Amino acid sequence: PLQADLVLDTAGAEPKLVHVFGVQHTTLAPVIAEWILRRNPPPSSVVMETAATSEHGSRPGNVITCQTTGLAQGAAVFYMQMYCKVAITMREEAVQKGCAMVDTDVWGQASAGQYRGEQLVYIAALACGAALVFGDRPKDITYRRLYTLANPAQLDEGFGYQAVSNYHEMLGLSPQPCSIDGAPWVERLAMQEREAVMCAVAHDAAQGKLRSSDTVTAGDVVMVVGAAHLPGIEALWEGGRWRELLG
């Protein structure tokens, strides 16, 4: 059976678990979505590095549902409507047939290549009633920070570091050691700060304390991020180091 790449504990008086899955963006694998659909009880929240729409991705911790209004028209909103249609139809079929949602014909069709893996996670979250939460920092903020806070030499060092990481991933080698304090400045701006934001959103979602939503209840969380973020998230979560980066 599929296992999360990381299982993080929120600690505290009522600790919750954050199940972190690393993915290669745009792949078709439905396994994470099926893990969510089979979970009993289902997760209270599903935190995504990617956003379903531009509005969803405008702020860390934003929650989107099938009842969300005020979305600008476009391809992303069309797909959001399709995710909701699949989720609702799948839930209805499961009730009619008395079967699990993952065993419905609707899911069989959706997971056969019609949607990529992260889109299937959106559908699974919507179908099981979990809050679908944007967990990253908007990209324009990262780009502005890179432009204003990194000089050309630091950019060269950072992109060289990233190129080596890409080769490690391509060749199936272990990731480069994650150093919170010794990483290149660009790595901190482009990766570590964002990973700290992801940790914060997952932690707040697990505690039912998202600033952007008062409808999210406390409970275990699933977080889906690019696989390259796993070492950083693990290192920052230990000892609450993510709080230091966020000030």
Contacts in CASP RR format, 6 or more apart in sequence:
PFRMAT RR
TARGET T0000
AUTHOR 0000-0000-0000
METHOD contacts of the structure
MODEL  1
PLQADLVLDTAGAEPKLVHVFGVQHTTLAPVIAEWILRRNPPPSSVVMET
AATSEHGSRPGNVITCQTTGLAQGAAVFYMQMYCKVAITMREEAVQKGCA
MVDTDVWGQASAGQYRGEQLVYIAALACGAALVFGDRPKDITYRRLYTLA
NPAQLDEGFGYQAVSNYHEMLGLSPQPCSIDGAPWVERLAMQEREAVMCA
VAHDAAQGKLRSSDTVTAGDVVMVVGAAHLPGIEALWEGGRWRELLG
2 31 0 8 1.000
2 32 0 8 1.000
2 34 0 8 1.000
2 35 0 8 1.000
4 19 0 8 1.000
4 20 0 8 1.000
4 21 0 8 1.000
4 222 0 8 1.000
5 20 0 8 1.000
5 21 0 8 1.000
5 22 0 8 1.000
5 227 0 8 1.000
5 230 0 8 1.000
6 18 0 8 1.000
6 19 0 8 1.000
6 20 0 8 1.000
6 230 0 8 1.000
6 233 0 8 1.000
6 234 0 8 1.000
6 237 0 8 1.000
7 17 0 8 1.000
7 18 0 8 1.000
7 19 0 8 1.000
7 20 0 8 1.000
8 17 0 8 1.000
8 18 0 8 1.000
8 20 0 8 1.000
8 202 0 8 1.000
8 233 0 8 1.000
8 234 0 8 1.000
8 237 0 8 1.000
9 15 0 8 1.000
9 16 0 8 1.000
9 17 0 8 1.000
9 18 0 8 1.000
10 16 0 8 1.000
10 17 0 8 1.000
10 18 0 8 1.000
10 203 0 8 1.000
10 206 0 8 1.000
10 207 0 8 1.000
14 218 0 8 1.000
16 206 0 8 1.000
16 207 0 8 1.000
16 218 0 8 1.000
16 219 0 8 1.000
16 220 0 8 1.000
16 221 0 8 1.000
17 206 0 8 1.000
17 220 0 8 1.000
17 221 0 8 1.000
18 47 0 8 1.000
18 202 0 8 1.000
18 203 0 8 1.000
18 206 0 8 1.000
18 220 0 8 1.000
18 221 0 8 1.000
18 222 0 8 1.000
18 223 0 8 1.000
19 43 0 8 1.000
19 220 0 8 1.000
19 221 0 8 1.000
19 222 0 8 1.000
19 223 0 8 1.000
20 202 0 8 1.000
20 223 0 8 1.000
20 224 0 8 1.000
20 225 0 8 1.000
20 230 0 8 1.000
20 233 0 8 1.000
21 32 0 8 1.000
21 35 0 8 1.000
21 222 0 8 1.000
21 223 0 8 1.000
21 224 0 8 1.000
21 225 0 8 1.000
22 224 0 8 1.000
22 225 0 8 1.000
22 226 0 8 1.000
22 227 0 8 1.000
22 229 0 8 1.000
22 230 0 8 1.000
23 29 0 8 1.000
23 32 0 8 1.000
23 117 0 8 1.000
23 118 0 8 1.000
23 224 0 8 1.000
23 225 0 8 1.000
23 226 0 8 1.000
23 227 0 8 1.000
24 226 0 8 1.000
24 227 0 8 1.000
25 50 0 8 1.000
25 118 0 8 1.000
25 226 0 8 1.000
26 116 0 8 1.000
26 118 0 8 1.000
27 116 0 8 1.000
27 117 0 8 1.000
28 113 0 8 1.000
28 115 0 8 1.000
28 116 0 8 1.000
28 117 0 8 1.000
29 117 0 8 1.000
30 111 0 8 1.000
30 117 0 8 1.000
30 120 0 8 1.000
32 117 0 8 1.000
32 120 0 8 1.000
32 121 0 8 1.000
32 124 0 8 1.000
32 222 0 8 1.000
32 224 0 8 1.000
33 111 0 8 1.000
33 117 0 8 1.000
33 120 0 8 1.000
33 121 0 8 1.000
33 123 0 8 1.000
33 124 0 8 1.000
34 102 0 8 1.000
34 111 0 8 1.000
34 124 0 8 1.000
35 222 0 8 1.000
36 42 0 8 1.000
36 43 0 8 1.000
36 46 0 8 1.000
36 121 0 8 1.000
36 124 0 8 1.000
36 125 0 8 1.000
36 128 0 8 1.000
36 130 0 8 1.000
36 222 0 8 1.000
37 100 0 8 1.000
37 101 0 8 1.000
37 102 0 8 1.000
37 107 0 8 1.000
37 124 0 8 1.000
37 127 0 8 1.000
37 128 0 8 1.000
38 100 0 8 1.000
38 102 0 8 1.000
39 128 0 8 1.000
39 222 0 8 1.000
42 128 0 8 1.000
42 129 0 8 1.000
42 130 0 8 1.000
43 125 0 8 1.000
43 128 0 8 1.000
43 130 0 8 1.000
43 219 0 8 1.000
43 220 0 8 1.000
43 221 0 8 1.000
43 222 0 8 1.000
44 130 0 8 1.000
44 131 0 8 1.000
44 205 0 8 1.000
44 206 0 8 1.000
44 208 0 8 1.000
44 216 0 8 1.000
44 217 0 8 1.000
44 218 0 8 1.000
44 219 0 8 1.000
44 220 0 8 1.000
44 221 0 8 1.000
45 130 0 8 1.000
45 131 0 8 1.000
45 132 0 8 1.000
45 133 0 8 1.000
45 205 0 8 1.000
45 206 0 8 1.000
45 216 0 8 1.000
45 219 0 8 1.000
45 221 0 8 1.000
45 222 0 8 1.000
46 121 0 8 1.000
46 124 0 8 1.000
46 125 0 8 1.000
46 130 0 8 1.000
46 131 0 8 1.000
46 132 0 8 1.000
46 133 0 8 1.000
46 221 0 8 1.000
46 222 0 8 1.000
46 223 0 8 1.000
46 224 0 8 1.000
47 61 0 8 1.000
47 133 0 8 1.000
47 134 0 8 1.000
47 135 0 8 1.000
47 198 0 8 1.000
47 201 0 8 1.000
47 202 0 8 1.000
47 205 0 8 1.000
47 221 0 8 1.000
47 222 0 8 1.000
47 223 0 8 1.000
47 224 0 8 1.000
48 118 0 8 1.000
48 121 0 8 1.000
48 122 0 8 1.000
48 132 0 8 1.000
48 133 0 8 1.000
48 134 0 8 1.000
48 135 0 8 1.000
48 136 0 8 1.000
48 223 0 8 1.000
48 224 0 8 1.000
48 225 0 8 1.000
49 135 0 8 1.000
49 136 0 8 1.000
49 198 0 8 1.000
49 224 0 8 1.000
49 225 0 8 1.000
49 226 0 8 1.000
49 229 0 8 1.000
50 118 0 8 1.000
50 136 0 8 1.000
50 224 0 8 1.000
51 57 0 8 1.000
51 62 0 8 1.000
51 134 0 8 1.000
51 136 0 8 1.000
52 64 0 8 1.000
52 76 0 8 1.000
52 79 0 8 1.000
52 80 0 8 1.000
52 83 0 8 1.000
52 122 0 8 1.000
52 132 0 8 1.000
52 134 0 8 1.000
53 64 0 8 1.000
53 71 0 8 1.000
53 72 0 8 1.000
53 76 0 8 1.000
53 77 0 8 1.000
53 80 0 8 1.000
54 72 0 8 1.000
54 76 0 8 1.000
55 62 0 8 1.000
55 64 0 8 1.000
55 68 0 8 1.000
55 70 0 8 1.000
55 71 0 8 1.000
55 72 0 8 1.000
56 62 0 8 1.000
56 64 0 8 1.000
56 132 0 8 1.000
56 134 0 8 1.000
57 134 0 8 1.000
57 136 0 8 1.000
57 138 0 8 1.000
58 138 0 8 1.000
59 134 0 8 1.000
59 138 0 8 1.000
59 212 0 8 1.000
60 134 0 8 1.000
60 135 0 8 1.000
60 136 0 8 1.000
60 137 0 8 1.000
60 138 0 8 1.000
60 197 0 8 1.000
60 200 0 8 1.000
60 201 0 8 1.000
60 212 0 8 1.000
61 133 0 8 1.000
61 134 0 8 1.000
61 135 0 8 1.000
61 201 0 8 1.000
61 204 0 8 1.000
61 205 0 8 1.000
61 210 0 8 1.000
61 211 0 8 1.000
61 212 0 8 1.000
61 213 0 8 1.000
62 133 0 8 1.000
62 134 0 8 1.000
62 212 0 8 1.000
62 213 0 8 1.000
63 131 0 8 1.000
63 132 0 8 1.000
63 133 0 8 1.000
63 134 0 8 1.000
63 210 0 8 1.000
63 212 0 8 1.000
63 213 0 8 1.000
63 215 0 8 1.000
63 216 0 8 1.000
64 80 0 8 1.000
64 132 0 8 1.000
64 134 0 8 1.000
65 126 0 8 1.000
65 131 0 8 1.000
65 132 0 8 1.000
66 84 0 8 1.000
66 87 0 8 1.000
66 88 0 8 1.000
66 126 0 8 1.000
71 77 0 8 1.000
71 80 0 8 1.000
79 119 0 8 1.000
80 122 0 8 1.000
83 119 0 8 1.000
83 122 0 8 1.000
83 123 0 8 1.000
83 126 0 8 1.000
84 126 0 8 1.000
86 106 0 8 1.000
86 110 0 8 1.000
86 123 0 8 1.000
86 127 0 8 1.000
87 123 0 8 1.000
87 124 0 8 1.000
87 126 0 8 1.000
87 127 0 8 1.000
88 127 0 8 1.000
89 106 0 8 1.000
90 101 0 8 1.000
90 104 0 8 1.000
90 106 0 8 1.000
90 107 0 8 1.000
90 110 0 8 1.000
90 123 0 8 1.000
90 127 0 8 1.000
91 101 0 8 1.000
91 127 0 8 1.000
93 99 0 8 1.000
93 101 0 8 1.000
93 104 0 8 1.000
93 105 0 8 1.000
93 106 0 8 1.000
94 100 0 8 1.000
94 101 0 8 1.000
94 103 0 8 1.000
94 104 0 8 1.000
97 104 0 8 1.000
101 107 0 8 1.000
101 127 0 8 1.000
101 128 0 8 1.000
110 120 0 8 1.000
110 123 0 8 1.000
111 120 0 8 1.000
115 123 0 8 1.000
118 224 0 8 1.000
121 222 0 8 1.000
121 224 0 8 1.000
122 132 0 8 1.000
125 131 0 8 1.000
125 132 0 8 1.000
125 222 0 8 1.000
126 132 0 8 1.000
130 222 0 8 1.000
131 205 0 8 1.000
131 210 0 8 1.000
131 213 0 8 1.000
131 215 0 8 1.000
131 216 0 8 1.000
133 201 0 8 1.000
133 205 0 8 1.000
133 210 0 8 1.000
133 213 0 8 1.000
133 216 0 8 1.000
134 201 0 8 1.000
135 197 0 8 1.000
135 198 0 8 1.000
135 201 0 8 1.000
135 202 0 8 1.000
135 223 0 8 1.000
136 194 0 8 1.000
136 197 0 8 1.000
136 198 0 8 1.000
137 193 0 8 1.000
137 194 0 8 1.000
137 197 0 8 1.000
142 189 0 8 1.000
142 190 0 8 1.000
142 193 0 8 1.000
142 194 0 8 1.000
145 189 0 8 1.000
145 193 0 8 1.000
146 155 0 8 1.000
146 186 0 8 1.000
146 189 0 8 1.000
146 190 0 8 1.000
149 185 0 8 1.000
149 189 0 8 1.000
150 185 0 8 1.000
150 186 0 8 1.000
150 189 0 8 1.000
154 184 0 8 1.000
154 185 0 8 1.000
154 186 0 8 1.000
155 186 0 8 1.000
157 184 0 8 1.000
157 185 0 8 1.000
157 186 0 8 1.000
158 184 0 8 1.000
158 185 0 8 1.000
158 186 0 8 1.000
158 187 0 8 1.000
158 190 0 8 1.000
159 186 0 8 1.000
161 176 0 8 1.000
161 183 0 8 1.000
161 184 0 8 1.000
161 186 0 8 1.000
161 187 0 8 1.000
162 186 0 8 1.000
162 187 0 8 1.000
162 190 0 8 1.000
164 176 0 8 1.000
165 175 0 8 1.000
165 176 0 8 1.000
165 228 0 8 1.000
167 173 0 8 1.000
168 174 0 8 1.000
168 175 0 8 1.000
168 176 0 8 1.000
169 175 0 8 1.000
169 227 0 8 1.000
169 228 0 8 1.000
175 228 0 8 1.000
175 230 0 8 1.000
175 231 0 8 1.000
177 231 0 8 1.000
178 231 0 8 1.000
178 232 0 8 1.000
178 234 0 8 1.000
178 235 0 8 1.000
180 192 0 8 1.000
180 232 0 8 1.000
180 235 0 8 1.000
180 236 0 8 1.000
180 241 0 8 1.000
183 191 0 8 1.000
183 192 0 8 1.000
188 245 0 8 1.000
191 228 0 8 1.000
191 229 0 8 1.000
191 232 0 8 1.000
192 232 0 8 1.000
192 236 0 8 1.000
192 245 0 8 1.000
193 245 0 8 1.000
193 246 0 8 1.000
194 229 0 8 1.000
195 229 0 8 1.000
195 232 0 8 1.000
195 233 0 8 1.000
195 236 0 8 1.000
195 242 0 8 1.000
196 236 0 8 1.000
196 241 0 8 1.000
196 242 0 8 1.000
196 243 0 8 1.000
196 245 0 8 1.000
196 246 0 8 1.000
197 246 0 8 1.000
198 223 0 8 1.000
198 225 0 8 1.000
198 229 0 8 1.000
198 233 0 8 1.000
199 233 0 8 1.000
199 236 0 8 1.000
199 237 0 8 1.000
199 240 0 8 1.000
199 242 0 8 1.000
200 242 0 8 1.000
200 243 0 8 1.000
200 246 0 8 1.000
201 210 0 8 1.000
202 221 0 8 1.000
202 223 0 8 1.000
203 242 0 8 1.000
204 210 0 8 1.000
204 211 0 8 1.000
205 216 0 8 1.000
205 221 0 8 1.000
206 218 0 8 1.000
206 219 0 8 1.000
206 220 0 8 1.000
206 221 0 8 1.000
207 218 0 8 1.000
208 216 0 8 1.000
208 217 0 8 1.000
208 218 0 8 1.000
208 219 0 8 1.000
209 218 0 8 1.000
210 216 0 8 1.000
223 233 0 8 1.000
225 233 0 8 1.000
235 241 0 8 1.000
236 242 0 8 1.000
236 245 0 8 1.000
END
